[in-house]
Amino acid sequence: MKRIWGIPVVLFVLASSASCAAGDANTDREATTLAEAIASPRQPSALRYARAALDTPFGRSPRFSVLEARDLPVNGPTEVSTHLLFRIHHEGTESGWTSTDPVTACYTADFSYQGLDDLPHRVDCPPDAAPITPPPAPPPATVPGTSDAPLNAVLTALPATTTEADVLAALARAVPAPPPDPGTHLTPPAPAVRVAIRGTDVGVAYRAADPVNGIDCLLGSRAGHDVLVWRPSWREVQPGELTCVPEDALVRRAVTPPH
């Protein structure tokens, strides 16, 4: 009988000790609201989740700070891949006959590939923990809008017979590199460019993959004397759909957006 009754007692003690961490219903609500707000879109790293939290209206207030952002090894989409520890602080108030005590509460929030793994858990705040400041977000990987016209011009000016190397060299000279972000002055990654040739036909694909914004695709085709440059819709470059390769350009896939 002692062992039977001992199990619930141990569980009760553990639950009670976890609930003793500082905080109240107000900080619980704020922690949950913030964690749910940053759960979508899914972020590729803990630092990006931290940055997303600090970019929310509540995250920009002096009441909120991130103390830890950690990536975890995973073996599947349901396993926790990101761990955040953040702090919420409210100053005490005094008004007439009423007053409130200050409160400082810390919470953990875990995320998997599928989103928020569970509601934030209240924990003891680490002593002397300093807030972290994530570096500026890198600009999203895109195919700049300044690429379309130069791609068209290159395809139009190509000789009847050409090689992949010659096309790539002409594109490198004509198509400008992505410009730096005006706010952070960081340069986004250049899109991948590939060329395919079939007889006198030429296909070109510019592809930029961003972990948050998905695939950005620009295709160009020269078929005989006809030149066409187009951008497939975002629906057509989802996983399992258009792969954004030069062979797609040769057969002019996704020229007409789906309805």
N, C-alpha and C positions, 0 to 999 in steps of 0.2 A: 504493500500500500504506500510505503514511503516513496518508492520510485515512481509510482503512478502519479501521486500528487506533486512530486518534485518537478516534473517537466513543466506544467503550467506556471509554477512559481518562478522557475528560471526564465521562462519566456517573458513573464510579467516584469521581472527585474530589468531585463534587457530593454524592453519597450519603454519602461519608465525612465531609464537612464538616457535613452535617445530623446525623449520628450522634454528633458530638463534643459536642453540647449536654449539659449536666450532667443526671444522672439515672441510675436503675438499674432492674432488673427489678421491684423493689418499687414504685417510683413509677410505672412504666409500668402496672402492674396496677391501682394505685389510680386513675390518671387514666382508664383505660378503664372501670373499674367505675362511676365517678362519671358519666362522659359517657353511658354506656348507661342509667344510672338516671334521668337527667333528660330523656332523649330522648322519653319518653312519660309524660303526655300532651304533645302539641305545645304550645309556648308562643308567644304572638303577638309577642313582642319579645325582644331580647337581654337587657334588664334582667330580664325575667321568667325567662329561662333562668339568669341569674346568681343570682337570688333562689332558684330551685329548687335550684341547686347548693349554696348556702349553707344551705338548709333540710335537707339530707341529714345523717345522723349524722356522716359524715366531713367534710362541709362546715362543720359547726359546731365542728370541732376546731381548735385553734390551728395545726395543720399545713397548713391549706388557706386560700387567699385568691384572690379574683378580681381580676385586674389590669385587664382591659379587657372591655367588652361592647358590641358594635357591630352595628347593623342595616345590611344591605346592600341596594341596589336589585336587584330581580329581574324577570325576564320570563317565568318559568314555575315550576311546582312543583318541578322537579328542581334548580333553581339554589340555591346557598348564599345564605340570607337572614340568617343570624345567625352572628357570629364571637365566640368567647370566648377569652380568654387567662387562664390561671390558674396558680398557683404551689403547689407542694407542698414542704414543708420538714420534714426529720427531723433532730433533734439527734443529735450523736454520742453513743455510749454507751461505757462502760468497765466491765468486770466481770472482776475477777481478771486472768487472762492474756489475755483477749480484749477487743477494742475495735472500734468501728465509727466511721468518719468521718462528720461531718455531710454532708448532701446537700440541695441546693436545686435543684429541677427545675421548668421551666416548660413548659406545653403549650398548644397551640391546639386548639380543637374547633369544628367548623363544623356547622351544622344547616340543613336545607332544610325545605320544607313537608312532606316525606315522613319527616322524622326526622333522625337522626344521619347526616351525609354520609360520614364516614370515621372511623376510629379516631383518637384524639388524636395529634398530632404533637409530639415533643419539640423545643423551640426554646431559643435562648439567652434568659435572663431579661433584660428591659430594666433598665438601671442605675437605681437609685433609684425604681423603680416603686412607687407606693403602692396598697394595696388599695382597692377601691371598695366602698361600702356602698349597695346599691340602696334606694330609698325603700320604705316599707311597701306591700305589695300592696293594690290597691284591692279593696274587697269585691266578690264576684261579683254580677253582675246577675241578680236573681231577682224573681219575683212573690211578695211575702211571704205567708205563710199567714194573716196578719191581713186579707187582702183578700177572702177568700171570703164570709164572713158579711155584711159591708157591701154587697158586690155583690148578694147575694141580696136584702137588704133594699131596696136602691134599685130593683131590677127589680120587686119586689112592690108597692112604693108608687107606681110610675109611673102617671100617668093613662092612660086608654085611648088617647088621641091625644097624641103627644109629638113632639119633634124631636131630632135628633142633638145640637144645642147644649144643649138642656135636660137630656138624659141625661148628657152630659159634665160639665155644671155640678153635677148631683146627685152624680155619682161623685167629683168633686173635693172636695166637702164631706164625703162620707161615708167614702171609702176612705183610710186613713192612708198617709202617705208612708213609704218604707222607712226603718227606724231606722238610726242610725249603728252601725258595728261597735264592740262594746264594748272590743276590744283596741286598735284603731288610731284609733278615733273618726272614721274616714272614713265618709262617707255613700255608699252604693251608688247607681248611676244609677237613676232612676225608670223603671219599665217603660212602654213605649208603650201607650196605650189608644186603641182605635178603636171606633166605634159604627156599626151599620147598621140601617136600619129598612125593613120591608116590610109596608105596611098598618099593622096594629096590633102586629105582631111586632117584637121588638127583639133584636138580637144585639150582644154586647159581647165584645171580645177584649183581654186584657192580655198583652203579649208582652215578654219580656226576653231579650236575646241576649248570651251571655257567650262570649268567644273560647276559653275552656278548658272550661267546663261545658256549653256548647250552649244550646239554647232552653228557656226556662221559659214555660209557657203556661197561662193561666186563661181559660176561656170561660164566658159567661153568656147565657141565652136566656129570653125571655118569649114564649110562644106561646099566645095567648088569655089564659086565667087561670093557665096552668101556667108556673111558673118553675123553671129548672134551672141550677145552677152546677156546673161540673166541670173537672177538670184532665186533659187527655190525657196518656197515658204518654210517657216520653222517647223510646220507639221511634217513636211516631206523629208526633213533631215533628222527626225527622231530615231533612236536606236531601232534597228530592224527595218528601216525604210531606206531612203537614199543615202548612199555612203559618201557622196561628194568626192568622186574620183574622176579623172579625165575621160575614162570610158563612158561615164554618164553624160559627159559633154558631147562625145562623138555621136551618141544616138539621140541627143537632145531630150534627155529625160527631165520631167518636171518643169517644162517650159510654161505650161498653163497651170496656175495655182488651183488646187482642189476646191470645190464649193462646199 
